[in-house]
Structures are given as structure tokens and as C-alpha cells.
Amino acid sequence: MHRELLDQLNAETTLAKTMAKALDDERDALANSDIGQIDHISQTKRSLLEKLETHARARLQLVTSMGYRRESGTVRQFLAQKDPSQALLQNWDRLNRQLQLCSDKNQVNGRIISLSQRKTEMALNVLRGQLPKNNSAYNRLGKMTHHQCGSSISSA
């Protein structure tokens, strides 16, 4: 049973590393505004996420079949008690570090996407002749000025 869980943890860690690489690629594609690459990576991420979820369910089944119960503490504590060699615990920790790395990279990419959306929205508002909600802008001297604007600078 230990060997099976060890193999499961290793396989899951490999998937998490692949996901981290996909997230790095996504960050690069976002920086280059490469829509085709972003779409491709998005599909890859979905597939990897499904596989990670499947592996997580299998891991939970293995740990449960080894005797783990939620009320007995964390999985980490259980593995530390169950395996004197600490190989399971080391691989558990390695997986968790890799999953945390993926989470961090995903948050960075989310912030990049959010910033890009805000910049696009601001540019569209300028084209529509709409200033920010507080009707303020900067003049050529860098001073804040307030404007009342009702006309668009573009027409269809």
C-alpha cells in the first residue's frame, strides 16, 4: 500500500510540474498577447486540471484505505506516523510545494489578465469620450485636472 501511494504522489507531482510549466508558458503568452497560444495553453491547463483532480481523488482513496480518518488529524501527521522511513511524508511535502507553486503562478497570471482587462476598458472609455468616474485626468505637466466631457473622439 505504501508503494502504491508513493507512486501516486510521484505521478501527481509530475503532473503538477507540467501544470507549473504551462502556467509559465501562459504568463509568456499573456506578456506577448499571443491569443492563439493563450487558447492552446488554456485547453492544456483544463486537461491537466482534470487529471490532477482524478489523481487527488485516487490519493484520498489510498490514504483512506491505509486507515486515515479526517478526525485523526492532517494527512501529513498520518503519513509521518504510518511510514518510519518518511518517504511518503517527503513526497507529500514535495507535492504540496509544487501545488502551492502552481497556485502562486496562477494568481500572478490572473493579476496580469485583470490588469490587461482594465487597460483595455480604459482605452475603450477614452475612445468613447468617457473619462474615469471621478472625471479627472492628467495634463501635460502631470497635474490632475477635472473635465466635463460629453462627446466621443471617434465615430462609427
N, C-alpha and C positions, 0 to 999 in steps of 0.2 A: 504494500500500500504506500509506503514511503517513496519507493522508486517511482510509482505512478504519479504521485503528487509532485515530486521533483521534476519529472518530465513535463508535467502540466505547467508548472511555474516557469520552466525554461522556455517552453513554446510560447507562453503568454508574454514573457519578457521580450522575445524575439519580435512578436507582433507589435509590442509597444515601441520597440526601437524603430520598426518600419513606420509606425504612425508618427514618431518624432521626426523622421526624415521627411515624410510627406508634409508635415507642418512647416518644416524649414523651407521646403520647395514652395509651399503655398505663400509663405512670407516673401520669398523672392519674386514669385509671380505677381503678388499684390504690389510690390515695390515697382515692378516693371509694367503694371497694368495690363498683363497678358491674360486676356479674358479666356482664350482657348485653354491655356494651361490651368487657369483657376478652375474652370469647369471640369477638366480631366482630374485634377487633384481632389476636387470635391467628391467625385464619384469614387476615387480610390479611398478617401477618408471614410465614406459611408460603408464601403465594403470592409475595411479594416475595423471599423467600429462594431459592425455586426459580428465579425469573428472574435473580437475582444469580449463582447457580451456573451457569446457562446462559450468561450473559454472560462469566463468568470463563473458562469452557471456550473460548468463541469468542475471547476476548482471547489466551489462551495459544496457540491455533492461529495467530492472526495474527502474534504475536511470533515464534513458531517458524518460520513461513513467511518471515519477514523475515531469518532467519538466527540467531536466538538459540539458544544451547545452554547448558544449565544449568552445565556445567563452565567456561564462559567468564565467569562472574561473575553478578551480580544483574541482573534486568531493568532496574532503574534505570540501572546502569552501561551496559548495552547501548543503551538509549534515548538516553543522553547522547552516546554515540559515533555513533549512527546518524542523529541529527537535529540538524544545526548550529543550527537555529532555536530549539531547546529547547522547542518547543510540545508535543511528545509527553511530554517529561520533566515539564513543568509540569502537564499534565493527569494524568499518572501520579501525581505527588505529591498533587494535589488529590483524586484518587480514594482514595488511601491514607489521607489525613487524614480523609476522610468515612467510610471504612470503620472507622477507629480510633474515631471519634466514636460510630458505631453500636455497636461492641464495648463501649465505656465505658458507654453508656446501657443496654445490655442487662445488663451486670454490676450496675449500680445497681438495675434492675428485679428482677433475680434476688435481690439482697440484701433488697429490700422484700418479695418473696414469701416468702423464707426466714424473715424476722422475723415476718411475719404467721402463717406456719405454726407457729412456736414459740409465739407468743402464744396461738393457738387451742389448741394442745396443752396449754399450761399451764392455760388456763381449763377445759378438759375434765378435766384431772387434779384440779383443785380441786373440780369438781362430783362427781368420783368419790371424793373424800376422800383423794386421793393427794398427798402433799407432794413437793417436789423430792427427788431421790435422796439428798441429804445430810440430809433431814428437818429442814430449817431454814426459818424464816420470820421476818418482822419483826413486832414487837409495835407497839402504838400510839405508843411512844416512839422507834421507829426502831431498836431494839436487836434483834440477831439472837437468836432463840430456837429451841430444838430441841424437836420434838414427836414423840410416837408416836401415830399416828392409824390406826385400823382401820375406821372406819365412813364410809360415804358421806353427804354432806349432801343428797343427793337420792335419790328412789326412783322406780322405774318404775311 
